[in-house]
Amino acid sequence: MARIAIISDIHGNLQALDAVLDDIARLGVHEIICLGDVIGYGPQPEHCIERLAGRCMVSVRGNHEDALFDAKVADGFNAVARTAIEWTRKRLTPPHMQSLAHMRLVFDRSPYLICVHDTPVPPSTTGYVGDPLTAGLAFRGVDARVCLVGHTHVPMAFHTESERCEDRLGPCDVEATILHAGEPFSLRSVGRHILNPGSVGQPRDGDPRASYGLLDLKEGTFELRRLTYDVSEAQRQMRRAGLPDLLAHRLAIGA
Ligand code: ZN
């Protein structure tokens, strides 16, 4: 299997998405997996949906897509996220909504690969896999060498030598690695991994550059890519749309 581009948490940020798609094309990578949250927060959700239409071999559904269709999920959001999802719902046309409604919850190609938005342990709408403790719990749902997740907007790799879902893992059984561009992560020959490519459209690791990953299962590597993009234009679009100012502000600081 050739290299696959792993994108997640685009959040209606067209400028960031275009920078990432240009980079993927430049590298000659033809397969893209999207881990959800194409919309929410950002001012150009319809363009992001259109850019990705027919381009991703897989798109799994994020909690922001869930919130479009399920008021109970939206009710659990903080005020800013809820305002943005209500704005997004008004903005999208029925064909846009329909394309999101068809996103699947899980893509399962065990024993090689599983893709979910947040956590592989159902029921999954709010689970964050962000540290060895939560990763240890999440490994109970990973019946594959690699599980791809998004949702935290922070690029990370988790590894356990345990090969069995039934194993009860504590934080000491999980090795956590913060991922950086230019330092490809090598998959271990034994055990299971949970890999997070960070966020295209709203990074939260203190680095405002758009983030995505390149997975090469044959070579056993996961490489993080970071791209500068026109943050000012994304902020201008947000303010023009009347979205909460906090959302524009956080783009500049990657928080
Ligand atoms: Zn998200």
py3Dmol code that shows the C-alpha trace and the ligand (Angstrom):
import py3Dmol

protein = """\
ATOM      1  CA  MET A   1       0.000   0.000   0.000  1.00  0.00           C
ATOM      2  CA  ALA A   2       1.374   3.409  -0.949  1.00  0.00           C
ATOM      3  CA  ARG A   3       1.475   6.447   1.281  1.00  0.00           C
ATOM      4  CA  ILE A   4      -1.913   7.685   2.470  1.00  0.00           C
ATOM      5  CA  ALA A   5      -2.575  11.291   3.503  1.00  0.00           C
ATOM      6  CA  ILE A   6      -4.469  11.449   6.797  1.00  0.00           C
ATOM      7  CA  ILE A   7      -6.438  14.657   7.318  1.00  0.00           C
ATOM      8  CA  SER A   8      -8.759  15.576  10.193  1.00  0.00           C
ATOM      9  CA  ASP A   9     -10.634  18.437  11.833  1.00  0.00           C
ATOM     10  CA  ILE A  10     -10.768  20.791   8.864  1.00  0.00           C
ATOM     11  CA  HIS A  11     -13.542  22.798  10.505  1.00  0.00           C
ATOM     12  CA  GLY A  12     -14.592  24.873   7.515  1.00  0.00           C
ATOM     13  CA  ASN A  13     -11.158  26.469   7.127  1.00  0.00           C
ATOM     14  CA  LEU A  14     -10.758  26.571   3.343  1.00  0.00           C
ATOM     15  CA  GLN A  15      -7.410  28.382   3.338  1.00  0.00           C
ATOM     16  CA  ALA A  16      -5.841  25.682   5.534  1.00  0.00           C
ATOM     17  CA  LEU A  17      -7.455  22.868   3.562  1.00  0.00           C
ATOM     18  CA  ASP A  18      -6.206  24.229   0.231  1.00  0.00           C
ATOM     19  CA  ALA A  19      -2.650  24.476   1.600  1.00  0.00           C
ATOM     20  CA  VAL A  20      -2.838  20.834   2.702  1.00  0.00           C
ATOM     21  CA  LEU A  21      -4.396  19.567  -0.541  1.00  0.00           C
ATOM     22  CA  ASP A  22      -1.724  21.422  -2.558  1.00  0.00           C
ATOM     23  CA  ASP A  23       1.004  19.766  -0.480  1.00  0.00           C
ATOM     24  CA  ILE A  24      -0.577  16.312  -0.920  1.00  0.00           C
ATOM     25  CA  ALA A  25      -0.725  16.839  -4.697  1.00  0.00           C
ATOM     26  CA  ARG A  26       2.850  18.131  -4.800  1.00  0.00           C
ATOM     27  CA  LEU A  27       4.057  14.978  -3.021  1.00  0.00           C
ATOM     28  CA  GLY A  28       2.224  12.773  -5.539  1.00  0.00           C
ATOM     29  CA  VAL A  29       0.063  11.147  -2.848  1.00  0.00           C
ATOM     30  CA  HIS A  30      -3.201   9.901  -4.349  1.00  0.00           C
ATOM     31  CA  GLU A  31      -5.077   8.453  -1.400  1.00  0.00           C
ATOM     32  CA  ILE A  32      -6.655  10.537   1.361  1.00  0.00           C
ATOM     33  CA  ILE A  33      -8.429   9.421   4.518  1.00  0.00           C
ATOM     34  CA  CYS A  34     -10.493  12.053   6.344  1.00  0.00           C
ATOM     35  CA  LEU A  35     -11.145  11.528  10.062  1.00  0.00           C
ATOM     36  CA  GLY A  36     -14.123  13.900  10.321  1.00  0.00           C
ATOM     37  CA  ASP A  37     -15.114  17.361  11.520  1.00  0.00           C
ATOM     38  CA  VAL A  38     -15.018  18.809   8.016  1.00  0.00           C
ATOM     39  CA  ILE A  39     -17.355  21.528   9.260  1.00  0.00           C
ATOM     40  CA  GLY A  40     -17.995  23.502  12.470  1.00  0.00           C
ATOM     41  CA  TYR A  41     -16.193  26.655  13.727  1.00  0.00           C
ATOM     42  CA  GLY A  42     -15.050  27.799  10.262  1.00  0.00           C
ATOM     43  CA  PRO A  43     -16.671  30.160   7.729  1.00  0.00           C
ATOM     44  CA  GLN A  44     -16.475  28.098   4.511  1.00  0.00           C
ATOM     45  CA  PRO A  45     -17.937  24.662   5.296  1.00  0.00           C
ATOM     46  CA  GLU A  46     -19.632  24.264   1.904  1.00  0.00           C
ATOM     47  CA  HIS A  47     -16.377  24.840   0.004  1.00  0.00           C
ATOM     48  CA  CYS A  48     -14.536  22.345   2.214  1.00  0.00           C
ATOM     49  CA  ILE A  49     -17.210  19.702   1.557  1.00  0.00           C
ATOM     50  CA  GLU A  50     -16.967  20.369  -2.186  1.00  0.00           C
ATOM     51  CA  ARG A  51     -13.147  20.246  -2.204  1.00  0.00           C
ATOM     52  CA  LEU A  52     -13.176  16.825  -0.564  1.00  0.00           C
ATOM     53  CA  ALA A  53     -16.055  15.348  -2.583  1.00  0.00           C
ATOM     54  CA  GLY A  54     -14.788  12.319  -4.481  1.00  0.00           C
ATOM     55  CA  ARG A  55     -11.241  12.881  -3.232  1.00  0.00           C
ATOM     56  CA  CYS A  56     -11.203  10.857  -0.030  1.00  0.00           C
ATOM     57  CA  MET A  57     -11.107   7.074  -0.128  1.00  0.00           C
ATOM     58  CA  VAL A  58     -12.700   7.188   3.344  1.00  0.00           C
ATOM     59  CA  SER A  59     -14.416   9.880   5.436  1.00  0.00           C
ATOM     60  CA  VAL A  60     -15.515   9.065   8.948  1.00  0.00           C
ATOM     61  CA  ARG A  61     -18.033  11.248  10.776  1.00  0.00           C
ATOM     62  CA  GLY A  62     -16.949  13.692  13.460  1.00  0.00           C
ATOM     63  CA  ASN A  63     -18.869  15.011  16.440  1.00  0.00           C
ATOM     64  CA  HIS A  64     -19.490  18.298  14.614  1.00  0.00           C
ATOM     65  CA  GLU A  65     -21.180  16.406  11.772  1.00  0.00           C
ATOM     66  CA  ASP A  66     -23.169  14.551  14.455  1.00  0.00           C
ATOM     67  CA  ALA A  67     -24.201  17.880  15.973  1.00  0.00           C
ATOM     68  CA  LEU A  68     -25.658  19.045  12.653  1.00  0.00           C
ATOM     69  CA  PHE A  69     -28.115  16.164  12.690  1.00  0.00           C
ATOM     70  CA  ASP A  70     -28.590  15.547  16.422  1.00  0.00           C
ATOM     71  CA  ALA A  71     -29.656  18.467  18.623  1.00  0.00           C
ATOM     72  CA  LYS A  72     -28.619  16.549  21.759  1.00  0.00           C
ATOM     73  CA  VAL A  73     -24.999  16.474  20.583  1.00  0.00           C
ATOM     74  CA  ALA A  74     -25.116  20.199  19.811  1.00  0.00           C
ATOM     75  CA  ASP A  75     -26.601  20.874  23.277  1.00  0.00           C
ATOM     76  CA  GLY A  76     -23.475  19.314  24.802  1.00  0.00           C
ATOM     77  CA  PHE A  77     -21.201  21.802  23.003  1.00  0.00           C
ATOM     78  CA  ASN A  78     -19.846  24.948  24.615  1.00  0.00           C
ATOM     79  CA  ALA A  79     -21.545  28.219  23.629  1.00  0.00           C
ATOM     80  CA  VAL A  80     -19.045  29.152  20.904  1.00  0.00           C
ATOM     81  CA  ALA A  81     -19.125  25.720  19.237  1.00  0.00           C
ATOM     82  CA  ARG A  82     -22.934  25.697  19.446  1.00  0.00           C
ATOM     83  CA  THR A  83     -23.213  29.145  17.861  1.00  0.00           C
ATOM     84  CA  ALA A  84     -20.922  27.980  15.049  1.00  0.00           C
ATOM     85  CA  ILE A  85     -22.855  24.766  14.437  1.00  0.00           C
ATOM     86  CA  GLU A  86     -26.164  26.667  14.275  1.00  0.00           C
ATOM     87  CA  TRP A  87     -24.569  29.100  11.793  1.00  0.00           C
ATOM     88  CA  THR A  88     -23.255  26.123   9.756  1.00  0.00           C
ATOM     89  CA  ARG A  89     -26.652  24.416   9.697  1.00  0.00           C
ATOM     90  CA  LYS A  90     -28.219  27.537   8.146  1.00  0.00           C
ATOM     91  CA  ARG A  91     -25.393  27.886   5.669  1.00  0.00           C
ATOM     92  CA  LEU A  92     -25.413  24.363   4.196  1.00  0.00           C
ATOM     93  CA  THR A  93     -27.761  23.336   1.371  1.00  0.00           C
ATOM     94  CA  PRO A  94     -29.625  19.982   1.366  1.00  0.00           C
ATOM     95  CA  PRO A  95     -27.023  18.372  -0.989  1.00  0.00           C
ATOM     96  CA  HIS A  96     -24.218  19.440   1.394  1.00  0.00           C
ATOM     97  CA  MET A  97     -26.122  18.022   4.358  1.00  0.00           C
ATOM     98  CA  GLN A  98     -26.749  14.822   2.466  1.00  0.00           C
ATOM     99  CA  SER A  99     -23.095  14.276   1.669  1.00  0.00           C
ATOM    100  CA  LEU A 100     -22.275  14.626   5.395  1.00  0.00           C
ATOM    101  CA  ALA A 101     -25.121  12.313   6.397  1.00  0.00           C
ATOM    102  CA  HIS A 102     -23.444   9.523   4.444  1.00  0.00           C
ATOM    103  CA  MET A 103     -20.202   9.622   6.410  1.00  0.00           C
ATOM    104  CA  ARG A 104     -19.593   6.409   8.318  1.00  0.00           C
ATOM    105  CA  LEU A 105     -18.732   6.146  12.015  1.00  0.00           C
ATOM    106  CA  VAL A 106     -15.931   3.612  11.660  1.00  0.00           C
ATOM    107  CA  PHE A 107     -13.706   2.392   8.832  1.00  0.00           C
ATOM    108  CA  ASP A 108     -12.433  -1.030   9.811  1.00  0.00           C
ATOM    109  CA  ARG A 109      -9.720  -2.842   7.894  1.00  0.00           C
ATOM    110  CA  SER A 110      -8.507  -5.060  10.731  1.00  0.00           C
ATOM    111  CA  PRO A 111      -5.895  -6.338  11.291  1.00  0.00           C
ATOM    112  CA  TYR A 112      -4.143  -3.445   9.523  1.00  0.00           C
ATOM    113  CA  LEU A 113      -6.148  -0.285  10.073  1.00  0.00           C
ATOM    114  CA  ILE A 114      -9.114   1.200  11.922  1.00  0.00           C
ATOM    115  CA  CYS A 115     -10.249   4.819  11.480  1.00  0.00           C
ATOM    116  CA  VAL A 116     -12.575   6.712  13.829  1.00  0.00           C
ATOM    117  CA  HIS A 117     -13.006  10.366  14.693  1.00  0.00           C
ATOM    118  CA  ASP A 118     -12.563  10.299  18.451  1.00  0.00           C
ATOM    119  CA  THR A 119     -12.156   6.905  20.138  1.00  0.00           C
ATOM    120  CA  PRO A 120     -12.451   3.310  18.966  1.00  0.00           C
ATOM    121  CA  VAL A 121     -14.333   2.347  22.130  1.00  0.00           C
ATOM    122  CA  PRO A 122     -18.096   2.798  21.654  1.00  0.00           C
ATOM    123  CA  PRO A 123     -20.226   4.685  22.381  1.00  0.00           C
ATOM    124  CA  SER A 124     -18.050   7.351  20.899  1.00  0.00           C
ATOM    125  CA  THR A 125     -19.064  10.964  20.773  1.00  0.00           C
ATOM    126  CA  THR A 126     -17.034  12.645  23.492  1.00  0.00           C
ATOM    127  CA  GLY A 127     -14.010  10.473  24.166  1.00  0.00           C
ATOM    128  CA  TYR A 128     -10.682  12.253  23.866  1.00  0.00           C
ATOM    129  CA  VAL A 129      -7.579  10.099  23.395  1.00  0.00           C
ATOM    130  CA  GLY A 130      -4.965  12.570  24.570  1.00  0.00           C
ATOM    131  CA  ASP A 131      -2.646  10.876  27.064  1.00  0.00           C
ATOM    132  CA  PRO A 132      -1.414   7.410  28.101  1.00  0.00           C
ATOM    133  CA  LEU A 133      -4.383   6.931  30.455  1.00  0.00           C
ATOM    134  CA  THR A 134      -7.086   7.564  27.852  1.00  0.00           C
ATOM    135  CA  ALA A 135      -5.051   5.767  25.178  1.00  0.00           C
ATOM    136  CA  GLY A 136      -4.802   2.698  27.432  1.00  0.00           C
ATOM    137  CA  LEU A 137      -8.608   2.607  27.631  1.00  0.00           C
ATOM    138  CA  ALA A 138      -8.961   3.232  23.890  1.00  0.00           C
ATOM    139  CA  PHE A 139      -6.676   0.307  22.993  1.00  0.00           C
ATOM    140  CA  ARG A 140      -9.515  -1.976  24.163  1.00  0.00           C
ATOM    141  CA  GLY A 141     -11.205  -1.113  20.867  1.00  0.00           C
ATOM    142  CA  VAL A 142      -8.135  -1.435  18.636  1.00  0.00           C
ATOM    143  CA  ASP A 143      -8.033  -4.800  16.913  1.00  0.00           C
ATOM    144  CA  ALA A 144      -5.486  -3.627  14.317  1.00  0.00           C
ATOM    145  CA  ARG A 145      -1.862  -2.578  14.056  1.00  0.00           C
ATOM    146  CA  VAL A 146      -2.868   1.061  13.550  1.00  0.00           C
ATOM    147  CA  CYS A 147      -5.880   3.052  14.723  1.00  0.00           C
ATOM    148  CA  LEU A 148      -6.219   6.573  13.328  1.00  0.00           C
ATOM    149  CA  VAL A 149      -8.052   9.190  15.390  1.00  0.00           C
ATOM    150  CA  GLY A 150      -8.528  12.965  15.314  1.00  0.00           C
ATOM    151  CA  HIS A 151     -10.705  15.064  17.652  1.00  0.00           C
ATOM    152  CA  THR A 152      -8.048  16.399  20.065  1.00  0.00           C
ATOM    153  CA  HIS A 153      -6.462  18.615  17.356  1.00  0.00           C
ATOM    154  CA  VAL A 154      -3.046  17.632  18.790  1.00  0.00           C
ATOM    155  CA  PRO A 155      -0.684  15.388  16.768  1.00  0.00           C
ATOM    156  CA  MET A 156       0.352  12.388  18.865  1.00  0.00           C
ATOM    157  CA  ALA A 157       1.358   8.735  18.592  1.00  0.00           C
ATOM    158  CA  PHE A 158       0.563   6.099  21.206  1.00  0.00           C
ATOM    159  CA  HIS A 159       2.041   2.609  21.245  1.00  0.00           C
ATOM    160  CA  THR A 160       1.500  -0.450  23.385  1.00  0.00           C
ATOM    161  CA  GLU A 161       3.315  -3.750  23.134  1.00  0.00           C
ATOM    162  CA  SER A 162       0.058  -5.492  24.043  1.00  0.00           C
ATOM    163  CA  GLU A 163      -1.427  -7.319  21.059  1.00  0.00           C
ATOM    164  CA  ARG A 164      -4.811  -8.121  22.597  1.00  0.00           C
ATOM    165  CA  CYS A 165      -7.899  -5.923  23.030  1.00  0.00           C
ATOM    166  CA  GLU A 166      -8.791  -7.829  26.209  1.00  0.00           C
ATOM    167  CA  ASP A 167      -5.639  -6.667  28.012  1.00  0.00           C
ATOM    168  CA  ARG A 168      -6.330  -4.074  30.697  1.00  0.00           C
ATOM    169  CA  LEU A 169      -3.763  -1.364  30.095  1.00  0.00           C
ATOM    170  CA  GLY A 170      -2.649   1.313  32.515  1.00  0.00           C
ATOM    171  CA  PRO A 171      -0.709   4.473  31.630  1.00  0.00           C
ATOM    172  CA  CYS A 172       2.578   2.590  32.153  1.00  0.00           C
ATOM    173  CA  ASP A 173       1.692   0.182  29.363  1.00  0.00           C
ATOM    174  CA  VAL A 174       1.449   2.996  26.815  1.00  0.00           C
ATOM    175  CA  GLU A 175       4.260   5.010  25.249  1.00  0.00           C
ATOM    176  CA  ALA A 176       3.174   8.498  24.126  1.00  0.00           C
ATOM    177  CA  THR A 177       5.060  10.537  21.526  1.00  0.00           C
ATOM    178  CA  ILE A 178       4.369  14.152  20.585  1.00  0.00           C
ATOM    179  CA  LEU A 179       4.724  14.355  16.821  1.00  0.00           C
ATOM    180  CA  HIS A 180       6.753  17.036  15.042  1.00  0.00           C
ATOM    181  CA  ALA A 181       7.223  17.774  11.363  1.00  0.00           C
ATOM    182  CA  GLY A 182      10.523  16.460  10.018  1.00  0.00           C
ATOM    183  CA  GLU A 183      10.704  13.669  12.611  1.00  0.00           C
ATOM    184  CA  PRO A 184       8.850  10.669  11.118  1.00  0.00           C
ATOM    185  CA  PHE A 185       7.477   8.267  13.695  1.00  0.00           C
ATOM    186  CA  SER A 186       8.508   4.624  13.149  1.00  0.00           C
ATOM    187  CA  LEU A 187       5.817   2.051  13.775  1.00  0.00           C
ATOM    188  CA  ARG A 188       7.028  -0.655  16.150  1.00  0.00           C
ATOM    189  CA  SER A 189       7.138  -4.213  14.833  1.00  0.00           C
ATOM    190  CA  VAL A 190       5.226  -5.514  17.860  1.00  0.00           C
ATOM    191  CA  GLY A 191       1.985  -4.257  19.347  1.00  0.00           C
ATOM    192  CA  ARG A 192      -0.624  -1.657  18.387  1.00  0.00           C
ATOM    193  CA  HIS A 193      -0.630   2.077  17.668  1.00  0.00           C
ATOM    194  CA  ILE A 194      -3.057   4.990  17.916  1.00  0.00           C
ATOM    195  CA  LEU A 195      -2.006   7.847  15.616  1.00  0.00           C
ATOM    196  CA  ASN A 196      -3.432  11.371  15.480  1.00  0.00           C
ATOM    197  CA  PRO A 197      -2.457  13.718  12.606  1.00  0.00           C
ATOM    198  CA  GLY A 198      -3.545  16.905  14.406  1.00  0.00           C
ATOM    199  CA  SER A 199      -5.963  19.396  12.856  1.00  0.00           C
ATOM    200  CA  VAL A 200      -5.968  20.945   9.399  1.00  0.00           C
ATOM    201  CA  GLY A 201      -8.157  23.907  10.252  1.00  0.00           C
ATOM    202  CA  GLN A 202      -7.848  24.574  13.972  1.00  0.00           C
ATOM    203  CA  PRO A 203      -4.572  23.257  15.480  1.00  0.00           C
ATOM    204  CA  ARG A 204      -4.420  23.307  19.291  1.00  0.00           C
ATOM    205  CA  ASP A 205      -0.789  22.429  19.999  1.00  0.00           C
ATOM    206  CA  GLY A 206       0.529  25.979  20.011  1.00  0.00           C
ATOM    207  CA  ASP A 207       1.591  25.807  16.361  1.00  0.00           C
ATOM    208  CA  PRO A 208      -0.863  27.655  14.093  1.00  0.00           C
ATOM    209  CA  ARG A 209       0.273  25.847  10.935  1.00  0.00           C
ATOM    210  CA  ALA A 210      -2.148  23.383   9.317  1.00  0.00           C
ATOM    211  CA  SER A 211      -1.350  19.806  10.329  1.00  0.00           C
ATOM    212  CA  TYR A 212      -1.805  16.437   8.617  1.00  0.00           C
ATOM    213  CA  GLY A 213      -0.067  13.070   8.430  1.00  0.00           C
ATOM    214  CA  LEU A 214       1.391  10.679   5.859  1.00  0.00           C
ATOM    215  CA  LEU A 215       0.953   7.022   6.737  1.00  0.00           C
ATOM    216  CA  ASP A 216       3.083   4.380   5.041  1.00  0.00           C
ATOM    217  CA  LEU A 217       2.060   0.967   6.360  1.00  0.00           C
ATOM    218  CA  LYS A 218       4.595  -0.834   4.166  1.00  0.00           C
ATOM    219  CA  GLU A 219       7.565   1.229   5.336  1.00  0.00           C
ATOM    220  CA  GLY A 220       6.068   1.482   8.829  1.00  0.00           C
ATOM    221  CA  THR A 221       6.188   5.263   9.156  1.00  0.00           C
ATOM    222  CA  PHE A 222       3.847   8.092  10.094  1.00  0.00           C
ATOM    223  CA  GLU A 223       5.158  11.488   9.061  1.00  0.00           C
ATOM    224  CA  LEU A 224       3.662  14.760  10.266  1.00  0.00           C
ATOM    225  CA  ARG A 225       3.445  17.664   7.816  1.00  0.00           C
ATOM    226  CA  ARG A 226       2.889  21.311   8.873  1.00  0.00           C
ATOM    227  CA  LEU A 227       1.930  24.023   6.393  1.00  0.00           C
ATOM    228  CA  THR A 228       1.753  27.761   6.740  1.00  0.00           C
ATOM    229  CA  TYR A 229      -1.372  29.198   5.162  1.00  0.00           C
ATOM    230  CA  ASP A 230      -3.161  32.541   4.912  1.00  0.00           C
ATOM    231  CA  VAL A 231      -4.441  32.792   8.509  1.00  0.00           C
ATOM    232  CA  SER A 232      -5.420  36.472   8.044  1.00  0.00           C
ATOM    233  CA  GLU A 233      -7.729  35.595   5.166  1.00  0.00           C
ATOM    234  CA  ALA A 234      -9.332  32.782   7.215  1.00  0.00           C
ATOM    235  CA  GLN A 235      -9.864  35.279  10.069  1.00  0.00           C
ATOM    236  CA  ARG A 236     -11.303  37.857   7.664  1.00  0.00           C
ATOM    237  CA  GLN A 237     -13.806  35.290   6.352  1.00  0.00           C
ATOM    238  CA  MET A 238     -14.760  34.369   9.921  1.00  0.00           C
ATOM    239  CA  ARG A 239     -15.418  37.959  10.933  1.00  0.00           C
ATOM    240  CA  ARG A 240     -17.356  38.627   7.744  1.00  0.00           C
ATOM    241  CA  ALA A 241     -19.528  35.608   8.523  1.00  0.00           C
ATOM    242  CA  GLY A 242     -20.238  37.022  12.006  1.00  0.00           C
ATOM    243  CA  LEU A 243     -18.781  33.999  13.789  1.00  0.00           C
ATOM    244  CA  PRO A 244     -17.536  34.497  17.395  1.00  0.00           C
ATOM    245  CA  ASP A 245     -14.289  36.493  17.481  1.00  0.00           C
ATOM    246  CA  LEU A 246     -12.647  33.939  19.773  1.00  0.00           C
ATOM    247  CA  LEU A 247     -12.589  31.496  16.845  1.00  0.00           C
ATOM    248  CA  ALA A 248     -10.620  33.907  14.659  1.00  0.00           C
ATOM    249  CA  HIS A 249      -8.272  34.730  17.518  1.00  0.00           C
ATOM    250  CA  ARG A 250      -7.360  31.107  18.288  1.00  0.00           C
ATOM    251  CA  LEU A 251      -6.317  30.413  14.679  1.00  0.00           C
ATOM    252  CA  ALA A 252      -3.408  32.824  15.038  1.00  0.00           C
ATOM    253  CA  ILE A 253      -2.019  31.114  18.129  1.00  0.00           C
ATOM    254  CA  GLY A 254      -2.876  27.472  17.416  1.00  0.00           C
ATOM    255  CA  ALA A 255      -4.995  27.046  20.522  1.00  0.00           C
TER     256      ALA A 255
END
"""
ligand_1 = """\
1
ZN
Zn -12.639 18.833 15.780
"""
view = py3Dmol.view(width=600, height=400)
view.addModel(protein, "pdb")
view.setStyle({"model": 0}, {"cartoon": {"style": "trace"}})
view.addModel(ligand_1, "xyz")
view.setStyle({"model": 1}, {"stick": {}})
view.zoomTo()
view.show()
